[in-house]
Structures are given as structure tokens and as C-alpha cells.
Amino acid sequence: MMRTITALVLVLVALLAVIGSAVSAFAKAPSVSANPLVIYAHTHFKVKAIRVKPFSAGAGFTPKQFDKAYGIAALSKTKGKGITVAIIDACGNPNVQSDLNTYDLTYGLPATTVKVVTPEGTPCSDPQAWGVETDLDVQMVHAVAPKAHIVLEAAKSASLKDLLTAVQDAYTKQGASVVSMSFGGSEFSGETAANVDGIFSAGVNKGVTFTASSGDSGCGAQYPAASPFVVSVGGTSLKVDSNGSYVSESAWNGSGGGLSAFENRPSYQDGFNSDSKRGIPDVAMVADPNTGVSVYDTDTGGFIVIGGTSVAAPMWAGITVLADGKRASHFQNADYELYSMVGNSANYASDFHDVTTGSSGGNCSTGPGYDLVTGLGSPAAAGLIPGLVGAS
């Protein structure tokens, strides 16, 4: 009995350490500031359980399960071949390749080699927060688009300045056409400047789509999700049946959303958002830790169940990769195609799961069509991706 209690205590201590690191990272988010050099971003994940046994009850969604639920499994086997997707994280994770190898072997995914780039030299080390985030991001992108080439941009620190340097490197030097960002911080009055939004705008002009998690603290806009040059991704609670087929989704109560304090409404939201300011998110996917995903991370002892919009953003990056790989030309911010498809198509129900239940507080409540907690909804990929391929 004593051995059992001791083991349980050790597990709880380890779990608290992981969550505590994430909370500490969140505490670094500053108040509104005009100077992006002093902004520090935080991760957007929440750990539900650690040291779980894969495929067991409560062990988190596997790639096969969420691929089936979102209709990804019905798509062509090209699965993103020829497309480079970059993942932006502070610090990185020295175990990222070996952890991905274990994840792939466990779930029957094809092996791939992650190219690790350190654009400003030796990065920081933060295994309990950014290290977990890195494994999560890489594994989710690979699970959705397993044949894409993955570049991990390990930023020198969690400062917005260093993270944006990594973003710029991704599309100027690494050839990425899709860039995933599972982090954020408070909005600030200087976010529309050339050295902040301008970095995303320049990437869009080169044929790049950026995805960013909308946040895990309920209603409220964060940056970079609030940028009009970014596909902002909110979170849902996903329900499937015993065969893994999609049943329903509701808004996750932690999902970030709402209206930007500084960004004007982009033209693609005309007819969807009646406010003069940018609404977030644009789309959503599973994020509720209670309907979390399975991730392998050496530093937390193996497989963990994890949620947060940090899950949804790289998943949506993977969805974008699947469509991008079949298009005649790369997206220049897929937001334009996403909203255009909904506005001009009678096939909304076959392209998206319209999430109409749940709230994350404030004005972030669901409703038919676009809303400020799940955006246009989650992907019904078997219809959505062919539509995105042909959209202009």
C-alpha cells in the first residue's frame, strides 16, 4: 500500500510541475505595451494526465481517431508531400526527434526527420513548458500531414522579438509555406507596426499562411492570433462514437476569442463580423483537455494527455498543408479562401462542423455560422480540403 501511495504522490508532483511551468510562462504575459521588444509570449497547452498507457481509456485521442473524426482519413495519401511547414517555439526540445520517433512507432505513422533551426544561436532551455509545447506541435502537425517536411524554429527566448525572428527565418530561409504558432500574449498598441504585423504581411505576400492559437484563458483577444495576417484557431470539446466517428462539438470554455483592441476588421470578415475590429478566432479544432490528445514527451515520463489551443493550431496547420500541397499556387493567408468558401457556397455543412453550443465567457458564445469562440467551426476535411484546393 505504501508503495502505491508513494507512486501516486510522485505522479501528482510531476503533473503539478508541468502545470506550474505552464502557469509561470503565462504569468510572463505583460500588460498592454507599445514596445514589442519587451513582450514575452506564453504557451497555450494544459496537461490532463501524465504517464498514461496508449490506447487505454482516457489516454487521449490518437491520430487515427482524430483523423477519422475530422474526415482527414478519407483524403488522398499524398498527405502534404512537397510542402514545408515550420513550427515556431521558444527553446525547442533536444528530444524532439526521438520523441517523434516513439510517437510514430506507437501510432503507425511514417517516420520523418525534423530539421531543427536555431536562427539566433543556442536557444533557452525550458523542458517543462516550451519543451512540452515543442513535442505537442511537432507531433500534431505530423499526425495530420505525415508526409510534409517539418522545420522546427527554436527561438532564442520567448520574447516576441526572438519569436518573430524565427517566423521570418521560416519563410525567408527555410522555404515554409505554412507556419504554426502555439503561443501568445497580451495585445499591445504597437502590434500593427512594420516590425510586428509587417513580418506576417511580408510572409503572406510570399505565399505563406500562419496559424496561431487563440489562447486558453477564455474570452479575450491575444497576439499574434489577433493579427489579420494570421489564421486564428480556437478550441472545442470533441465527442465521437465507439467507432471514432464524429458525433458533435461544443465550444471549449477555455478558448480565447473576442474582438481585437487594435486591429481593424479585415475584408475577409465582411458579412461575418459586424464590429469594426478584427474578430478571433477564424476556425477551431479539439482543445478541451478532457477530450485531449496523446503526446509523447520524455521529460514528463512518456505519454501524456494534453489539451489547449496549442493542440488546435498545429492541427489546423496540418489541414492547411494538405490543401496547399494540391493547389496550383500557395495560399496567401488561407483566411481569404476559408471565408470566401463559406460566403459563396451552399455546401457549408459539408465543409465545416458548425459549432453552435458552448461559451468561453463574455461575448464569446457560439451561434449559427461565424462566432467569436469557434469562428467558422471545425473542419469537415473530406469536403473542406478539396474546396480549398480549388478556391481562389
DOSE-352694 format. One record per residue (C-alpha): residue in three letters; x, y, z. Coordinates in steps of 0.5 Angstrom, whole numbers, plus 500, padded with zeros to 3 digits. Layout:
BEGIN
{drenkol = Ala&u = X&v = Y&w = Z} .
...
END
This chain:
BEGIN
{drenkol = Met&u = 500&v = 500&w = 500} .
{drenkol = Met&u = 506&v = 505&w = 502} .
{drenkol = Arg&u = 509&v = 504&w = 495} .
{drenkol = Thr&u = 502&v = 505&w = 491} .
{drenkol = Ile&u = 501&v = 512&w = 495} .
{drenkol = Thr&u = 509&v = 514&w = 494} .
{drenkol = Ala&u = 508&v = 513&w = 487} .
{drenkol = Leu&u = 502&v = 517&w = 486} .
{drenkol = Val&u = 505&v = 522&w = 490} .
{drenkol = Leu&u = 511&v = 522&w = 485} .
{drenkol = Val&u = 506&v = 523&w = 479} .
{drenkol = Leu&u = 502&v = 528&w = 482} .
{drenkol = Val&u = 508&v = 532&w = 484} .
{drenkol = Ala&u = 511&v = 531&w = 477} .
{drenkol = Leu&u = 504&v = 534&w = 474} .
{drenkol = Leu&u = 504&v = 540&w = 478} .
{drenkol = Ala&u = 511&v = 541&w = 476} .
{drenkol = Val&u = 509&v = 541&w = 469} .
{drenkol = Ile&u = 502&v = 545&w = 470} .
{drenkol = Gly&u = 506&v = 550&w = 475} .
{drenkol = Ser&u = 511&v = 551&w = 469} .
{drenkol = Ala&u = 506&v = 553&w = 464} .
{drenkol = Val&u = 503&v = 558&w = 469} .
{drenkol = Ser&u = 509&v = 561&w = 470} .
{drenkol = Ala&u = 510&v = 562&w = 463} .
{drenkol = Phe&u = 503&v = 565&w = 463} .
{drenkol = Ala&u = 505&v = 570&w = 468} .
{drenkol = Lys&u = 510&v = 573&w = 464} .
{drenkol = Ala&u = 505&v = 576&w = 459} .
{drenkol = Pro&u = 505&v = 583&w = 460} .
{drenkol = Ser&u = 500&v = 589&w = 460} .
{drenkol = Val&u = 499&v = 593&w = 454} .
{drenkol = Ser&u = 505&v = 596&w = 452} .
{drenkol = Ala&u = 508&v = 600&w = 445} .
{drenkol = Asn&u = 514&v = 596&w = 445} .
{drenkol = Pro&u = 514&v = 589&w = 442} .
{drenkol = Leu&u = 522&v = 588&w = 445} .
{drenkol = Val&u = 519&v = 587&w = 452} .
{drenkol = Ile&u = 513&v = 583&w = 450} .
{drenkol = Tyr&u = 514&v = 575&w = 453} .
{drenkol = Ala&u = 510&v = 570&w = 450} .
{drenkol = His&u = 507&v = 564&w = 454} .
{drenkol = Thr&u = 505&v = 557&w = 452} .
{drenkol = His&u = 498&v = 555&w = 450} .
{drenkol = Phe&u = 497&v = 548&w = 453} .
{drenkol = Lys&u = 494&v = 545&w = 459} .
{drenkol = Val&u = 496&v = 538&w = 462} .
{drenkol = Lys&u = 491&v = 533&w = 464} .
{drenkol = Ala&u = 495&v = 527&w = 465} .
{drenkol = Ile&u = 502&v = 524&w = 465} .
{drenkol = Arg&u = 505&v = 517&w = 464} .
{drenkol = Val&u = 499&v = 514&w = 461} .
{drenkol = Lys&u = 498&v = 508&w = 457} .
{drenkol = Pro&u = 497&v = 509&w = 450} .
{drenkol = Phe&u = 490&v = 506&w = 447} .
{drenkol = Ser&u = 488&v = 506&w = 454} .
{drenkol = Ala&u = 481&v = 509&w = 457} .
{drenkol = Gly&u = 482&v = 516&w = 458} .
{drenkol = Ala&u = 489&v = 516&w = 454} .
{drenkol = Gly&u = 487&v = 522&w = 449} .
{drenkol = Phe&u = 486&v = 522&w = 442} .
{drenkol = Thr&u = 490&v = 518&w = 437} .
{drenkol = Pro&u = 492&v = 520&w = 430} .
{drenkol = Lys&u = 487&v = 515&w = 428} .
{drenkol = Gln&u = 482&v = 518&w = 432} .
{drenkol = Phe&u = 482&v = 525&w = 430} .
{drenkol = Asp&u = 484&v = 524&w = 423} .
{drenkol = Lys&u = 477&v = 520&w = 423} .
{drenkol = Ala&u = 473&v = 525&w = 427} .
{drenkol = Tyr&u = 475&v = 531&w = 422} .
{drenkol = Gly&u = 475&v = 527&w = 416} .
{drenkol = Ile&u = 482&v = 527&w = 414} .
{drenkol = Ala&u = 483&v = 520&w = 414} .
{drenkol = Ala&u = 478&v = 520&w = 407} .
{drenkol = Leu&u = 483&v = 524&w = 404} .
{drenkol = Ser&u = 489&v = 522&w = 399} .
{drenkol = Lys&u = 495&v = 519&w = 401} .
{drenkol = Thr&u = 500&v = 525&w = 399} .
{drenkol = Lys&u = 499&v = 528&w = 406} .
{drenkol = Gly&u = 503&v = 534&w = 405} .
{drenkol = Lys&u = 508&v = 531&w = 401} .
{drenkol = Gly&u = 513&v = 537&w = 398} .
{drenkol = Ile&u = 510&v = 542&w = 403} .
{drenkol = Thr&u = 515&v = 545&w = 408} .
{drenkol = Val&u = 511&v = 547&w = 415} .
{drenkol = Ala&u = 515&v = 551&w = 420} .
{drenkol = Ile&u = 514&v = 551&w = 428} .
{drenkol = Ile&u = 516&v = 556&w = 432} .
{drenkol = Asp&u = 517&v = 555&w = 439} .
{drenkol = Ala&u = 522&v = 558&w = 444} .
{drenkol = Cys&u = 528&v = 554&w = 447} .
{drenkol = Gly&u = 526&v = 548&w = 443} .
{drenkol = Asn&u = 527&v = 541&w = 446} .
{drenkol = Pro&u = 533&v = 537&w = 445} .
{drenkol = Asn&u = 529&v = 530&w = 445} .
{drenkol = Val&u = 524&v = 533&w = 439} .
{drenkol = Gln&u = 527&v = 527&w = 434} .
{drenkol = Ser&u = 527&v = 521&w = 439} .
{drenkol = Asp&u = 520&v = 523&w = 442} .
{drenkol = Leu&u = 517&v = 524&w = 435} .
{drenkol = Asn&u = 520&v = 517&w = 433} .
{drenkol = Thr&u = 517&v = 514&w = 439} .
{drenkol = Tyr&u = 510&v = 517&w = 437} .
{drenkol = Asp&u = 510&v = 515&w = 430} .
{drenkol = Leu&u = 512&v = 508&w = 432} .
{drenkol = Thr&u = 507&v = 507&w = 437} .
{drenkol = Tyr&u = 501&v = 510&w = 432} .
{drenkol = Gly&u = 504&v = 507&w = 426} .
{drenkol = Leu&u = 506&v = 514&w = 423} .
{drenkol = Pro&u = 511&v = 514&w = 417} .
{drenkol = Ala&u = 518&v = 517&w = 420} .
{drenkol = Thr&u = 520&v = 523&w = 418} .
{drenkol = Thr&u = 527&v = 528&w = 420} .
{drenkol = Val&u = 525&v = 534&w = 423} .
{drenkol = Lys&u = 530&v = 540&w = 421} .
{drenkol = Val&u = 532&v = 544&w = 427} .
{drenkol = Val&u = 534&v = 551&w = 426} .
{drenkol = Thr&u = 537&v = 556&w = 432} .
{drenkol = Pro&u = 536&v = 563&w = 428} .
{drenkol = Glu&u = 540&v = 567&w = 433} .
{drenkol = Gly&u = 544&v = 561&w = 436} .
{drenkol = Thr&u = 544&v = 557&w = 442} .
{drenkol = Pro&u = 537&v = 558&w = 445} .
{drenkol = Cys&u = 534&v = 558&w = 452} .
{drenkol = Ser&u = 532&v = 551&w = 456} .
{drenkol = Asp&u = 525&v = 550&w = 459} .
{drenkol = Pro&u = 523&v = 543&w = 458} .
{drenkol = Gln&u = 517&v = 543&w = 463} .
{drenkol = Ala&u = 514&v = 549&w = 459} .
{drenkol = Trp&u = 517&v = 550&w = 452} .
{drenkol = Gly&u = 520&v = 543&w = 451} .
{drenkol = Val&u = 513&v = 540&w = 452} .
{drenkol = Glu&u = 510&v = 545&w = 447} .
{drenkol = Thr&u = 515&v = 543&w = 442} .
{drenkol = Asp&u = 513&v = 536&w = 442} .
{drenkol = Leu&u = 506&v = 537&w = 442} .
{drenkol = Asp&u = 507&v = 542&w = 436} .
{drenkol = Val&u = 511&v = 537&w = 432} .
{drenkol = Gln&u = 507&v = 531&w = 433} .
{drenkol = Met&u = 500&v = 534&w = 432} .
{drenkol = Val&u = 503&v = 537&w = 425} .
{drenkol = His&u = 506&v = 530&w = 423} .
{drenkol = Ala&u = 500&v = 527&w = 425} .
{drenkol = Val&u = 495&v = 531&w = 421} .
{drenkol = Ala&u = 500&v = 532&w = 415} .
{drenkol = Pro&u = 505&v = 526&w = 416} .
{drenkol = Lys&u = 509&v = 527&w = 409} .
{drenkol = Ala&u = 510&v = 534&w = 410} .
{drenkol = His&u = 517&v = 537&w = 411} .
{drenkol = Ile&u = 518&v = 540&w = 418} .
{drenkol = Val&u = 522&v = 545&w = 420} .
{drenkol = Leu&u = 523&v = 547&w = 428} .
{drenkol = Glu&u = 525&v = 554&w = 429} .
{drenkol = Ala&u = 528&v = 554&w = 436} .
{drenkol = Ala&u = 528&v = 562&w = 438} .
{drenkol = Lys&u = 533&v = 564&w = 443} .
{drenkol = Ser&u = 528&v = 566&w = 448} .
{drenkol = Ala&u = 520&v = 567&w = 449} .
{drenkol = Ser&u = 521&v = 575&w = 447} .
{drenkol = Leu&u = 516&v = 577&w = 442} .
{drenkol = Lys&u = 523&v = 580&w = 438} .
{drenkol = Asp&u = 526&v = 573&w = 438} .
{drenkol = Leu&u = 520&v = 569&w = 436} .
{drenkol = Leu&u = 519&v = 574&w = 430} .
{drenkol = Thr&u = 526&v = 573&w = 428} .
{drenkol = Ala&u = 524&v = 565&w = 428} .
{drenkol = Val&u = 518&v = 567&w = 424} .
{drenkol = Gln&u = 522&v = 571&w = 419} .
{drenkol = Asp&u = 527&v = 566&w = 418} .
{drenkol = Ala&u = 522&v = 560&w = 417} .
{drenkol = Tyr&u = 519&v = 564&w = 410} .
{drenkol = Thr&u = 526&v = 567&w = 408} .
{drenkol = Lys&u = 531&v = 562&w = 409} .
{drenkol = Gln&u = 527&v = 555&w = 410} .
{drenkol = Gly&u = 522&v = 555&w = 405} .
{drenkol = Ala&u = 516&v = 555&w = 409} .
{drenkol = Ser&u = 509&v = 556&w = 406} .
{drenkol = Val&u = 505&v = 554&w = 413} .
{drenkol = Val&u = 508&v = 557&w = 420} .
{drenkol = Ser&u = 505&v = 554&w = 426} .
{drenkol = Met&u = 505&v = 559&w = 433} .
{drenkol = Ser&u = 502&v = 556&w = 439} .
{drenkol = Phe&u = 504&v = 562&w = 444} .
{drenkol = Gly&u = 501&v = 569&w = 445} .
{drenkol = Gly&u = 501&v = 574&w = 450} .
{drenkol = Ser&u = 497&v = 581&w = 451} .
{drenkol = Glu&u = 495&v = 585&w = 445} .
{drenkol = Phe&u = 499&v = 592&w = 445} .
{drenkol = Ser&u = 499&v = 598&w = 442} .
{drenkol = Gly&u = 505&v = 597&w = 437} .
{drenkol = Glu&u = 503&v = 591&w = 434} .
{drenkol = Thr&u = 500&v = 594&w = 428} .
{drenkol = Ala&u = 508&v = 596&w = 426} .
{drenkol = Ala&u = 512&v = 594&w = 421} .
{drenkol = Asn&u = 517&v = 590&w = 425} .
{drenkol = Val&u = 511&v = 586&w = 428} .
{drenkol = Asp&u = 505&v = 585&w = 424} .
{drenkol = Gly&u = 509&v = 587&w = 418} .
{drenkol = Ile&u = 513&v = 581&w = 419} .
{drenkol = Phe&u = 507&v = 577&w = 418} .
{drenkol = Ser&u = 504&v = 581&w = 412} .
{drenkol = Ala&u = 511&v = 580&w = 408} .
{drenkol = Gly&u = 510&v = 573&w = 409} .
{drenkol = Val&u = 503&v = 573&w = 406} .
{drenkol = Asn&u = 506&v = 577&w = 400} .
{drenkol = Lys&u = 511&v = 571&w = 399} .
{drenkol = Gly&u = 505&v = 566&w = 399} .
{drenkol = Val&u = 505&v = 564&w = 407} .
{drenkol = Thr&u = 500&v = 562&w = 412} .
{drenkol = Phe&u = 501&v = 563&w = 419} .
{drenkol = Thr&u = 496&v = 559&w = 424} .
{drenkol = Ala&u = 496&v = 562&w = 432} .
{drenkol = Ser&u = 493&v = 559&w = 438} .
{drenkol = Ser&u = 487&v = 564&w = 441} .
{drenkol = Gly&u = 489&v = 563&w = 448} .
{drenkol = Asp&u = 487&v = 558&w = 454} .
{drenkol = Ser&u = 484&v = 563&w = 459} .
{drenkol = Gly&u = 477&v = 564&w = 456} .
{drenkol = Cys&u = 474&v = 570&w = 452} .
{drenkol = Gly&u = 479&v = 576&w = 450} .
{drenkol = Ala&u = 484&v = 577&w = 444} .
{drenkol = Gln&u = 491&v = 576&w = 444} .
{drenkol = Tyr&u = 497&v = 577&w = 440} .
{drenkol = Pro&u = 499&v = 574&w = 435} .
{drenkol = Ala&u = 492&v = 571&w = 434} .
{drenkol = Ala&u = 489&v = 578&w = 433} .
{drenkol = Ser&u = 494&v = 579&w = 427} .
{drenkol = Pro&u = 489&v = 580&w = 421} .
{drenkol = Phe&u = 495&v = 576&w = 417} .
{drenkol = Val&u = 494&v = 570&w = 421} .
{drenkol = Val&u = 489&v = 564&w = 422} .
{drenkol = Ser&u = 487&v = 565&w = 429} .
{drenkol = Val&u = 485&v = 558&w = 432} .
{drenkol = Gly&u = 480&v = 557&w = 438} .
{drenkol = Gly&u = 478&v = 551&w = 442} .
{drenkol = Thr&u = 473&v = 546&w = 442} .
{drenkol = Ser&u = 471&v = 540&w = 446} .
{drenkol = Leu&u = 470&v = 534&w = 441} .
{drenkol = Lys&u = 465&v = 528&w = 442} .
{drenkol = Val&u = 466&v = 521&w = 438} .
{drenkol = Asp&u = 462&v = 515&w = 438} .
{drenkol = Ser&u = 465&v = 508&w = 439} .
{drenkol = Asn&u = 468&v = 507&w = 432} .
{drenkol = Gly&u = 471&v = 514&w = 433} .
{drenkol = Ser&u = 466&v = 518&w = 428} .
{drenkol = Tyr&u = 465&v = 525&w = 429} .
{drenkol = Val&u = 458&v = 526&w = 434} .
{drenkol = Ser&u = 459&v = 533&w = 436} .
{drenkol = Glu&u = 463&v = 539&w = 438} .
{drenkol = Ser&u = 462&v = 545&w = 443} .
{drenkol = Ala&u = 466&v = 551&w = 445} .
{drenkol = Trp&u = 471&v = 549&w = 450} .
{drenkol = Asn&u = 470&v = 554&w = 456} .
{drenkol = Gly&u = 478&v = 556&w = 456} .
{drenkol = Ser&u = 478&v = 558&w = 448} .
{drenkol = Gly&u = 481&v = 565&w = 447} .
{drenkol = Gly&u = 476&v = 569&w = 443} .
{drenkol = Gly&u = 473&v = 576&w = 442} .
{drenkol = Leu&u = 475&v = 583&w = 439} .
{drenkol = Ser&u = 482&v = 586&w = 438} .
{drenkol = Ala&u = 483&v = 592&w = 441} .
{drenkol = Phe&u = 488&v = 595&w = 436} .
{drenkol = Glu&u = 487&v = 591&w = 429} .
{drenkol = Asn&u = 481&v = 593&w = 425} .
{drenkol = Arg&u = 477&v = 588&w = 422} .
{drenkol = Pro&u = 480&v = 585&w = 415} .
{drenkol = Ser&u = 476&v = 585&w = 409} .
{drenkol = Tyr&u = 475&v = 577&w = 409} .
{drenkol = Gln&u = 471&v = 578&w = 415} .
{drenkol = Asp&u = 466&v = 583&w = 412} .
{drenkol = Gly&u = 459&v = 580&w = 413} .
{drenkol = Phe&u = 461&v = 575&w = 418} .
{drenkol = Asn&u = 463&v = 580&w = 424} .
{drenkol = Ser&u = 459&v = 586&w = 425} .
{drenkol = Asp&u = 464&v = 590&w = 429} .
{drenkol = Ser&u = 470&v = 595&w = 426} .
{drenkol = Lys&u = 475&v = 591&w = 430} .
{drenkol = Arg&u = 478&v = 584&w = 428} .
{drenkol = Gly&u = 475&v = 578&w = 431} .
{drenkol = Ile&u = 478&v = 572&w = 433} .
{drenkol = Pro&u = 478&v = 566&w = 432} .
{drenkol = Asp&u = 477&v = 564&w = 425} .
{drenkol = Val&u = 477&v = 557&w = 426} .
{drenkol = Ala&u = 477&v = 552&w = 431} .
{drenkol = Met&u = 479&v = 544&w = 433} .
{drenkol = Val&u = 479&v = 540&w = 439} .
{drenkol = Ala&u = 483&v = 543&w = 445} .
{drenkol = Asp&u = 479&v = 541&w = 451} .
{drenkol = Pro&u = 484&v = 537&w = 456} .
{drenkol = Asn&u = 478&v = 533&w = 458} .
{drenkol = Thr&u = 478&v = 531&w = 450} .
{drenkol = Gly&u = 485&v = 532&w = 450} .
{drenkol = Val&u = 490&v = 528&w = 445} .
{drenkol = Ser&u = 496&v = 524&w = 446} .
{drenkol = Val&u = 503&v = 526&w = 446} .
{drenkol = Tyr&u = 510&v = 523&w = 448} .
{drenkol = Asp&u = 515&v = 527&w = 452} .
{drenkol = Thr&u = 521&v = 524&w = 455} .
{drenkol = Asp&u = 522&v = 530&w = 460} .
{drenkol = Thr&u = 515&v = 528&w = 463} .
{drenkol = Gly&u = 516&v = 521&w = 463} .
{drenkol = Gly&u = 513&v = 519&w = 457} .
{drenkol = Phe&u = 506&v = 519&w = 454} .
{drenkol = Ile&u = 501&v = 525&w = 457} .
{drenkol = Val&u = 494&v = 527&w = 455} .
{drenkol = Ile&u = 494&v = 535&w = 453} .
{drenkol = Gly&u = 489&v = 540&w = 451} .
{drenkol = Gly&u = 489&v = 547&w = 450} .
{drenkol = Thr&u = 489&v = 551&w = 443} .
{drenkol = Ser&u = 496&v = 549&w = 443} .
{drenkol = Val&u = 493&v = 543&w = 440} .
{drenkol = Ala&u = 489&v = 546&w = 435} .
{drenkol = Ala&u = 493&v = 551&w = 432} .
{drenkol = Pro&u = 498&v = 546&w = 429} .
{drenkol = Met&u = 493&v = 541&w = 427} .
{drenkol = Trp&u = 490&v = 547&w = 423} .
{drenkol = Ala&u = 497&v = 548&w = 420} .
{drenkol = Gly&u = 497&v = 541&w = 418} .
{drenkol = Ile&u = 490&v = 542&w = 415} .
{drenkol = Thr&u = 493&v = 548&w = 411} .
{drenkol = Val&u = 499&v = 544&w = 409} .
{drenkol = Leu&u = 494&v = 538&w = 406} .
{drenkol = Ala&u = 491&v = 543&w = 402} .
{drenkol = Asp&u = 497&v = 547&w = 400} .
{drenkol = Gly&u = 500&v = 541&w = 397} .
{drenkol = Lys&u = 495&v = 540&w = 392} .
{drenkol = Arg&u = 494&v = 548&w = 390} .
{drenkol = Ala&u = 497&v = 551&w = 383} .
{drenkol = Ser&u = 500&v = 556&w = 388} .
{drenkol = His&u = 501&v = 557&w = 395} .
{drenkol = Phe&u = 496&v = 561&w = 400} .
{drenkol = Gln&u = 497&v = 568&w = 401} .
{drenkol = Asn&u = 494&v = 567&w = 408} .
{drenkol = Ala&u = 488&v = 562&w = 408} .
{drenkol = Asp&u = 483&v = 566&w = 411} .
{drenkol = Tyr&u = 481&v = 569&w = 405} .
{drenkol = Glu&u = 479&v = 562&w = 402} .
{drenkol = Leu&u = 476&v = 560&w = 408} .
{drenkol = Tyr&u = 471&v = 566&w = 409} .
{drenkol = Ser&u = 470&v = 566&w = 401} .
{drenkol = Met&u = 468&v = 559&w = 401} .
{drenkol = Val&u = 463&v = 560&w = 407} .
{drenkol = Gly&u = 460&v = 566&w = 404} .
{drenkol = Asn&u = 460&v = 564&w = 397} .
{drenkol = Ser&u = 458&v = 556&w = 398} .
{drenkol = Ala&u = 452&v = 552&w = 399} .
{drenkol = Asn&u = 456&v = 547&w = 402} .
{drenkol = Tyr&u = 458&v = 550&w = 409} .
{drenkol = Ala&u = 455&v = 544&w = 412} .
{drenkol = Ser&u = 460&v = 539&w = 408} .
{drenkol = Asp&u = 466&v = 543&w = 409} .
{drenkol = Phe&u = 465&v = 545&w = 417} .
{drenkol = His&u = 462&v = 543&w = 423} .
{drenkol = Asp&u = 459&v = 549&w = 425} .
{drenkol = Val&u = 459&v = 549&w = 433} .
{drenkol = Thr&u = 453&v = 552&w = 436} .
{drenkol = Thr&u = 453&v = 550&w = 443} .
{drenkol = Gly&u = 458&v = 553&w = 449} .
{drenkol = Ser&u = 462&v = 559&w = 451} .
{drenkol = Ser&u = 468&v = 562&w = 454} .
{drenkol = Gly&u = 465&v = 568&w = 457} .
{drenkol = Gly&u = 464&v = 575&w = 455} .
{drenkol = Asn&u = 461&v = 576&w = 448} .
{drenkol = Cys&u = 465&v = 569&w = 446} .
{drenkol = Ser&u = 459&v = 565&w = 445} .
{drenkol = Thr&u = 457&v = 560&w = 440} .
{drenkol = Gly&u = 451&v = 561&w = 435} .
{drenkol = Pro&u = 450&v = 559&w = 428} .
{drenkol = Gly&u = 455&v = 561&w = 423} .
{drenkol = Tyr&u = 461&v = 565&w = 425} .
{drenkol = Asp&u = 462&v = 567&w = 432} .
{drenkol = Leu&u = 467&v = 569&w = 437} .
{drenkol = Val&u = 469&v = 563&w = 440} .
{drenkol = Thr&u = 470&v = 558&w = 435} .
{drenkol = Gly&u = 470&v = 562&w = 429} .
{drenkol = Leu&u = 467&v = 559&w = 422} .
{drenkol = Gly&u = 468&v = 552&w = 426} .
{drenkol = Ser&u = 472&v = 546&w = 425} .
{drenkol = Pro&u = 474&v = 542&w = 419} .
{drenkol = Ala&u = 470&v = 537&w = 416} .
{drenkol = Ala&u = 476&v = 536&w = 412} .
{drenkol = Ala&u = 474&v = 531&w = 406} .
{drenkol = Gly&u = 470&v = 537&w = 404} .
{drenkol = Leu&u = 474&v = 543&w = 406} .
{drenkol = Ile&u = 480&v = 541&w = 403} .
{drenkol = Pro&u = 478&v = 540&w = 396} .
{drenkol = Gly&u = 474&v = 546&w = 396} .
{drenkol = Leu&u = 481&v = 550&w = 399} .
{drenkol = Val&u = 485&v = 547&w = 393} .
{drenkol = Gly&u = 480&v = 550&w = 388} .
{drenkol = Ala&u = 479&v = 556&w = 392} .
{drenkol = Ser&u = 482&v = 563&w = 390} .
END
